[in-house]
Every structure is written in structure tokens, then in C-alpha cells.
Amino acid sequence: MVRPEALLRAMFEAAVAAAQPDVCVPPALPAYPQKGRLLIIGAGKASAAMARAAERHYGRPLEGLIVTRYGHAVACDRIEIVEAAHPVPDEAGADAARRMLQLVGGLCADDTVLCLISGGGSSLLPLPLDGITLQDKQTVNRALLRCGATISEMNCVRRHLSAIKGGRLAAACHPARLINLLISDVPGDDPIDIASGPTVGDPTNRKDALEILRRYRLDLPQSVREVLDKEVSESVKPGDPRVANVETRFVATPQQSLEAAASIARDHGITPHILGDAIEGEAREVAVVMAGMTHQITKRDQPFERPCVLLSGGETTVTINGDGRGGRNVEFLLSLAVALKGADGVHAIAGDTDGVDGAEEVAGAVIRPDTLSRAQALGLSAGESLLNNDGHGFFEALNDQVITGATLTNVNDFRAILIDR
């Protein structure tokens, strides 16, 4: 039998490979238009690779503008690729958003806009509404990232502070034909939460955004609250005629990647169980629940018999209290290791499919039955590292990090707990 860690890494690699733009984009591309212009726009960590796949597929005249994360650009012949900051936005992203709105202005009904959207687009298109500054939006982003808000909550606030998200980019494209190709990185695959929905109607409203700020007791610039109190912050709604004919196609989802990983497990005689592709909650608390399930399997073969692997996706959150180098996947693994207490025959991996967990250029890490004892030998405490939100520091010391570099895709987090005989 293949080594447990090698099998876990193979499953993670299969999950990432299933969402590669060169694989998943071409089958979803529309026919080249018979008349009018073909304009390609988009944003996200995978958007540049998606644009390259589209260029190769068509091989004919087209133009466009894509904004992606620093380090995620790929060369395109006709489509301009701009890099900007993620997860906290910068001026390069704001400038790209302005230019994108200008680019789609003045289109006619014969024109076609192909919008390539993937995770990360919210921070990469940070054009603020009048009355707030980019610095205000940076403050909001940092506060939302630290407080433990869910991705849906963060994106609701972002949509109502943006001049391009929440359907506003789609409205700018009208009356051209607009086709969205999406790589989903959000629980539930809701288009409005992928890059904060720049090209789909938004069912939420500015009062929802204000309630989220109140719930987390965020201390934000007064200008932000003043804008949210005004009608100008309201997003474009699903019934608006400017988004009525928008077509949206999913090209890759977390579920598809989990199924690809499950296939690898079966090939090695391990029964996979997909627990869900939309699991949310505090990373450390999700880990405790999964550890409890794992203990039940190791002791009683319930609800699943060994050997098996528990697969899950989604996006957990981390409420930051320490000053360590954390990310939600390594936070999950730290908590899981503490709760498992070195259980025999249990190995696990957790990683972000874009190759970046938190602010570190590290996808995630692995744990083994001897993780705690090896850490203790180095003078490290998993519990203390967890309290300090220092997952990356902990797993770096153990040489147990999973480092992939930029994967050029993003279908959210991947977790696998392998329970051997």
C-alpha cells in the first residue's frame, strides 16, 4: 500500500488538477460570435489561466482585460493581464476595475462579453463608491478577515461598498450578450459570492451589510457607514433588466474536485466518504467535530468502517487573537492534531487549492500520528501554537508543510482524514 502521506498528497493534487482552467474552461466556452465584438474580462486567482485557455480555444481576434493576484499571471497574446493585491486590495486593482468599466462602456446588442470569474476577485476589483476611499476599503477588508466573518458576510459588505461588484459590471455591459464562466470557491456555489458577484444580480441589500457590521462590532471609518446609509450603495437586483439575460456557467466546483480525490482513494482500496463541499464555521471547532467522528471510526467502525478517508471542502473562518502566521487550513490541522491526541493510523491533510493559505505562500500541511510527539521533541506545543494562530510556524518547524506554488485555480479548501486499519 502507498504511504499514507503520499496518498493524501495525491488526492490533493487530483483535486487541484480537476479544476485546472486548461481542462475545465474549453468545454464551457460559447461559439465564437458571428457578428459584433468578443470581449473577455474577468478577475480572480484563476482568471489569467482561464483567459489563456479561451485564447487557445478560439485562435481568432478578441480583446480584453483580466486582473489576477500577484504571482498568478500567465502570458496571453491579445488579452491584457494585470496583477493586483489579495486579500487586502491595492491601487493596481482599483485602477484595473476603473479601466474594465471603461472597456465595456458603449457596447451594443451584437457584442459578446465573456466574463471569467474565480475566487479572489473581490479583493482584485476594489473600486470604491463615491464617498469612500481605497484606504477605507482596505480597513474594511482587514477587519472582516480578522473577525471571523463568513465569506458570504464579507462579500455582502463588499458588494455594497463597490462601484463594480453586486451586478454593477453586468449593468455596464448592457445591452451586450454577457456569459459568465465561473470557478467556484464558495460554499454552496452561489454566483453572488464568487468575487462578490460583479456580473449577477444581488438579492441582498445595504441593510444586510449594516447588520453584519453591527453583529461583529467592527470599528470602521464613519464614511463607510454614511455610504451604507444612502441609496447609492444599493446593488443591482436580480429583476433588473440589465441582468435579465445574463447567462452563467460553472466550469469547476469544490464538489467536482472532491469527487476527483475520491476516485484516487478508491484506486488504492480506500473507501471515500464526502462529508460536504460547503462546510463552514470556526476552523478549530470544525476540527474538533471531525476528530470526534474519527475517534468513533477508529474505536467502533461507526459510522464508517476502516480503512476509509473523510473528504470535505468549503471555507472555514479564523477569529484572530494571536500574532502568529496562521491560515484557516493549518488552524484546522493544529486543532485536529490536539483533539486526535496521536490516534494510531490517522493521517490528515488540509490545504487551499489556490496554493495560498491565509497570507502565506503555503497551501497547507499534513499531520501524522506522531505529530504531537515530534513537536514536543522540538520544544513546540500544538496547543500554544493554536492559541497564537501560528499554524504555519508550527508546521514549518516540523517540515510538514504542503507547498505547491500558485496553482492557477481555486475551488476553496480541501481536507482529507485518512483512517487506516
N, C-alpha and C positions, 0 to 999 in steps of 0.2 A: 504493500500500500504506500502511496505517496506520503511524504511527511506532512503532518497537519498544517504547518505554516505555509508550505508550498501550495497545498490545495486551497487554502484561504486566499492566498495572493492570486492564484489562477482564477478563482471565482471573481475577485475584484477586477482583475484585468478583463474578464469576459463581460462584466457589467459595463465597463467603460467602452470596450470595443463595440458593443451593441448600439451605442449612442454616437458613434463617430459620424460626423457630417457626410464624409465621402460615402458612407454606407446608407444612411437613412434619408438624406436630402433628395438625391436624384429621383427616386420613385414617386415623390410627392410634388415634384415641380410641374406647373401647368405648361401647356403647349406654348411655344413662342407665339406672341400675338401677330395676327395677320395685318393689323394696321395700328398706328399710334406708336408711342414710345414704350419701351420696357425700362423701368426704373427700379433699381434694387437698393433698398435701405435696410437698416437694422441695427440692433445693439445687443450686446451680451458677450459672455466669455467665449461662446462657440460661434458667434456671428461671422467672424472673419473666415473661419474654416467653412461655414455654410455658404458664404459668398463665393469662395473658391470652387466649391462643388457645383454651384449654379453656373459659374462661368465655364467650367469644363463641360458641363452638360449641354449648354446652349451653343457655345462656339460661334456666336453671332454678335453683332453690335448691341451693346447695352451700356448703361452707365449707373452710377450710384455712389452711396456713401454709407460706410459702416463704422461704428465705434465699438472698440473692444478694450479689454483690460490690458494694461502694460504687460508685455511679455507674451500676449496671445495673438499677435498679428501674424498673418500669413500673406504672402505675395499674391496680389491679383493684378491682372493686366488692365482691366477697364474700370474696376470699382475702387474708389479711394478708401483706404483703411486708415482710421485714426485710432490712436491709443489714448486711454484716459485712466483715471484712478478708480479703484474699487478696494474696499467697500465705502470709504469716505470720498465723496466726489471732489473734482478739481475743475479749474478753469478750462482745461482742454476738453472735458466732457461737455461743459456748458456751451463752449464755442461750437462744438460739433452739433449739439442739439439745435442751436440757432441756424446753422447752415443747413441742417436737414429740413427744417421747416421752410426755409427759403427755397430749397431744391424742389420740394413738392408743390410749391405755390404755382398757380396758373395752369395746372393740368386740366385736360379735357376728358370727356367720357370715352374717347377712343384709347386713352393711355392706360397702361397697366403698371401698378406698383406692387412689387413683391417685397414683403417685409419679413426679414429673417430675425427672429427674436429668441433669445435664450437667457438663462439666469445671469444675473449681474447687471442687466440693462437698467435697472432702477438707478443705480449709482452712476452709470455711464451716460445717462441723459438727464443731467441735473438742472435743467433750465428753470430758474425760479419765476414765479409770478411777480408782476409789478408790486412793489411794496416790501419785498423781502430780498435779501442778498444771497449770494452763493455761500457766504460765511454763515448766514442763518441756517441754510440747508445743511451745511457741514455740522453745525451744532446739533441740529435735529437728528441727523444720522447717527452721530456718536452716542447721543442719549438713548436712542432706540436700540442700538446694538448692545448697550450695557445693561439695560433694564430688564431684559428677558422677554420682551415683546415677541409675539409670533410673527412669521413672515407676512401673514395676511394683515396683521395690525400695522406693521411697519409700512407696508405698501399702501394701505388706506390713507395714512397720513401723507405719504409722499405724493400720492395722486392729487391731493387737494392743495398741495403747495407748488404744483408744477404747471408750467406753461406748455408742456408737450405730452405728459402722461395722462392717464384717465380718459383715453379716447381722443385727446386733442390733436394728436398726429394724424389719426384717421380723418378727422374733420378737415384738416388742412389738405389732405389728399383728394377729397371730394371735388368733382364727380368722377374721378378716375376709378377704374376697377382696382380693388385692393384685396390681395391674397396674403394671409399670414401663414408662415411656416414656423412652427414653434417646437423648441426642445424644452420640455417641461422640467423645472427644478423645484416645483412647489407641491406640497401635499394637496391631493385632490385634483391636480392638473387644471385648475381654474385659470383661463386665459387672462383674467383681470389681474391676477397676482404674478404673472410672469413678466418681469421688467415693469411692473406696475401698470400693465395694460395700456400702452400708448396708442394702440390701434383697435381697441374694442370698447364697447360701451360699459360704463361703470354703474352698477346698481347701488353702490354706497353713496353717502352724502357727507357734506362737511361737518354735520353734527356728529356723525360716527367718528370722524377724525378727532374732533374736540373731546369726545368721550374717552378715546384711547389716551390722549394726553392727560386727562384728569385721572384716569384709572391708575396710571403709572406715576402720577405725581411728578411729572417732568418739569423742571425749571428751564423754560425756554425763553428766547427773546420775545419781548412784547409784540414786536412786529409780526411774528408768526401767528399769535392768537388774534391779532387785529385782522389779518388777511383771512383767516378761517371764519371770522365773524361776517365776512362780506360775501355777497352772491358771486363775485368774480372767482372765488375758489371752488365753485361747484363744477364738477366734471361733466363730461358728455355722457348722457344716459343711453341705455340700450335702445329705446324707442326713437332716438334722434334720427332723422332721415339721412344724415351724413354718415351714419354707420350701419344703416339698414341692410346694405348689400355687401358688407364685408364678409369674406369667406376665410375661415380659419381651419388649418390642417395641422394636426400633431404629427411630427416626424419621429420623435423619440420621447419616451416617458420612463419614469422610475420603474414601473411595473415591467416593462419590456426588459430592462436591464436585470431586474431580479430574476426573471424567467431565464435569461441567458446564464446567470450564475447557477441557477437550479439545475440546468442541463449539465453543467460541468460536474456538479456533485453527483448526479445520477450516473454519469460516465465512470465515476470512481466508486460506485457501490454505496454511496451515502444518500439516504433519503432526505430530500429538502422539504422544508415547511416554510412557506412565505407567510409571515405574520401580518404583513401590511406594508403598503408603499406610501402611507401618509401618516406615519407616527410622529406626533408632536409632544411637547412637554419639556420640562427641565431635563437636560441630558443625564444628570446624575440620578434623577428619580426614575427615568425610563430604564436606566441600567439596573437599578435595584429590582424593578419588576421582572426584567428579563433574567436576572440572576436567580430570582425565586423560581421561575419556570424551569431554569436549567437545573437547579437542585432537585426539583421534583422528577425530572427526567433521569438524572444520574442515580437517584435513590430508588425510584419506583417504576421507571419506564412509563411514566404518565406525564402529559397526555400523549407523548410520542415515545416510541421505542428507539433505543440506541442500535447502531450509530445513526446520527441524524445531524442536520445543520439547520439552525434557525436563521432565516433571512428576513431582513426588514429594511425599509427605506423611509424617507420623509425628511423632516428638518426639525431637530430639537433646538432648544434655546439654552443659553447660559446667562444667568444673572451674575455679573462680575462683582466680586467682593475683594478679591486679592489683586496682586500686581504681577502675576506670573504670565508665562507665554502660553495661553490657552487657546483652545478651539473646541467646538462642540463635540467632535468625534473623539478627540483624546480625553476630553472631560468624561464622556460616556465610558471609555475604556478604563480610566482610573477608578471610577465608581464601580464598574463591573468587577474589576480585579479585587477591590476591597470587599465587595459583597460575596464573591465566589470563595474567598479565603483559600486560594490554591487548590481548588477542586480537581481531583485526578481526571485526566482525559478531556479536559475542557480547554479549547483554544479559541481565540476570537480575533476578528479584525474589524476595524471601523475606519472609514475614510470618505472624504469628499471626492466625488467623481470628477471634479474640475482640477484636482491636484492641489487645492489650497484649503487648508482647514483653519478658519479664523484669519489671522493676518500673516501666518507663516506659509512659506513656500513648501509645505509638507502636507501630503494628502491625509495622513492619519498614522495608525500604528497597529501593532499586534500585541496580544497578551498570551501567556502560556501558563501552565500550572505552577511554574517556578518563578513567575514574575515578581511576586512579593519577596521571596527569599533572595533572589538576585539583587533586588533593590536594597534590601536590608544590608546585604554584604557591602554595598557601596555607600552605606550611611544614608540612604534615602527612605522616606516614608511616603507611601502612596496616599495615606490619609492626609498628611500635611500638604502634599502637593495638590490634592484635591481642594483643600480649603483655600489654597493660594491661587487656584485656577492655573496651575502650572503643568498642564499635561505635556506640552512639547518639551519642556525642560526635563521632565521625568523620563519620557521615552527616548529622548536623545541620549541621556546618560546610559540607558540600557542597550542602546544601538538597536532598538526595536521600531524605529520609525518606518513608515511607508512613504517613499519619495518617488514621485512619478514625473515631476516637471509639469508644465502646462499640458493638459490632456486635450485641449481644444474642444471639449464638450462639457456638459454639466446637467446631470439628471439627479442632483441632490446627493444626500448621504447614502452610504452603503454600509450595512452591518451584517456580519455573519458570526454566529456562535456555533462552533463545531464540537459536538459531544460524541466522543469515541466510546468504544466498548469498555 
